[in-house]
Amino acid sequence: MSNLENLKKQAKQYLRWHRDRYYPVAAMIREHLPRFRQLSDPEILASAFRLADAQELVARKEGFSGWQALKTGASIAMTQIPTHSRPILTSVAAHLYVRDLKASTDFFIKLGFAIDFVYGDPPFYGQVSRDNAHLALRHMDEPFFAEDLREREQLLSASITLASAEEIKTLFLTYQAADVSFAQSLRNEPWHAKTFIVKDPDGNLILFAGPAN
């Protein structure tokens, strides 16, 4: 199958995602299509979005000005990727398993996170973020850990770092004032770090760490 055929399939996939109101595609549309730049995710998903728009999205992601430019230059561009180039990982998200997605997102809003998206009808998956920290939330009805295993073994679901001792102290005091549940209070570690651990409504343990001094 040619590269162009693969790109056509990508465009049709983006079009389906938009019709299905799959929130992650809204961020891609906003990033690459200027006319959607000022719209929120719900506004983008409620807007008209045709196959031509999806094809333009694919073209701009590939570095072309439009679909026609991609069609005439795609095969050449694809064969001229330097052999020494390598993929760059741009972000990472820890996955937390939760029983009530709404209660979970409310909890992380309390921690200063914002909702990036919630997906499904009824919702079963979402993502929250604060600065460069991303947490994916997956609804589960079945038990996903033995009853006391996580707390007994102190199994972390996510680790989040801060740049300075002052920042982690301030964050801890902010959460303490907000009556957040802690599995471990702020303390100095032997490896010259300050840490505290937050416990979410589902028992997920989230470590916050920063320099000791």
Buried (B, 14 or more C-beta within 10 A) or exposed (E): EEBEEEBBEBBBBBBEBBEEBBBEBBEBBBEBBEEBEEBEBEEBBEBEBEEEBBBBBBBBBBEBEEBEBBBEBBEEBBEEEEEEEEEEEEEEBBEBBBBEBEEBBEBBEEBBBEBBBBBEEEBBBBBBBBEEBBBBBBBEEEEBBEEEEBEEEEEBBBBBBBEEBEBBBEBBEEBEEEEBEBBBEBEEEEEEBBBBBBBBEBBBBBBBBBBBE
